[in-house]
Amino acid sequence: MPIESGSCASARQAKQKRKSHSLSIRRTNSSEQERAGLHRDMLEGQDSKLPSSVRNTLLELFGQIEREFENLYIENLELRREIDTLNERLAAEGQTIDGAELSKGQLKTKASHSTSQLSQKLKTTYKASTSKIVSSFKTTTSRAICQLVKEYIGHRDGIWDVSVAKTQPVVLGTASADHTALLWSIETGKCLVKYVGHVGSVNSIKFHPTEQVALTASGDQTAHIWRYMVQLPAPQPTADCNQMSGEDEVEFSDKDEPDGDGDGSSDCPTVRAPLTSLKSHQGVVIAADWLVGGKQAVTASWDRTANLYDVETSELVHSLTGHDQELTHCCTHPTQRLVVTSSRDTTFRLWDFRDPSIHSVNVFQGHTDTVTSAVFTVGDNVVSGSDDRTVKVWDLKNMRSPIATIRTDSAVNRINVCVGQRIIALPHDNRQVRLFDMSGVRLARLPRSNRQGHRRMVCCSAWSEDHPICNLFTCGFDRQAIGWNINIPALLQEK
């Protein structure tokens, strides 16, 4: 029997491999068509709110991804066979090739190239229709855009609320479960004034629009109006927070939390009595705010009512009833006599006092759990946050459905909107603080690591659009407030 030469045997073996590879690809293509049809049949039988065109587009994209990885897998098998053949030939010479490393490297190169092509196609072809979906997978924004500037430490218990004064000098106010409200120098982080007039948890603090007067709401069933006088200390150099180490997130126990006396709030001037006490509620007063002009104030209580008061006389002007469960927050419009109240009954209500003779109310239903806050923005929009892990943007002229919905992975606490830039700050139960625009696109997540950020639930956020050092403040149940510098132009450019 004739014996084949080495070159003929190699040629026949290569031909068989190419034939095998071709058959594999044909089998793959036919199976892909069957799977695509099966996937479409399965999706058609499911209740989906996606338009058929979007669903078909997604199926096509996932099919392309699957084909790329199947081809890579087949090529990887072929490479391994070739490496085994080479190793057999070189075994006599004591030389071998590390097949695992070679195939792994080639596979990684091919996978990287294919992934980059798919990524570019997704960005260019489907950017408009999938921008909201893609934005939810953005990584943490760089520290150059969101920087921690100052920590305000001095409370002995969790901080429920944070607010920024509207008059000069601009100071930061915090309301705490330790029965006190503190005013801080934003630049130095030093406590300037301590208010100790409440005998219960201080749940809210808001500054008068034109005077050095604060309004606080408390668990002692009252709201207090009190005057403060502050003199800002000389600013000190700010530490470079970028030198703090890494992004590794760690869990903290109570012993890791800041010491309540860390910055010596006990040695600052103390205000012990209010100018006026508002006393018409029969339950915890959870929030309070000034109406435009500062001559009236509104309070929200666990007794299921909100009250409108005349500030000068402390008289009750209106009792706003209608909520079925405890109220959680109230907010006033910056330029109009409008009030919005939120409740555990899954709704929030808009109260209109623009006509002195009558006041109307509109009910917004769209959440499935407690509405933790609802705030006004520019124009006729309201943003509401809820324990159902959603934030909704509403048009006051159309109450039937929100114009945008943001879905998150944790309950949302008291939100705040940067009116000038239309950016929403979302504080979460899971210690995160995220920034979104009004259309629901995620812009950034504030840094949270073992050296900076909140260590427990973040309760509230407040923007200060005109301050040169800090333009966002957050507070949490880790007993501290934090001042952040958000590079808004860079943030919007990344968007």
Disulfide bonds with the S-S distance in Angstrom:
none
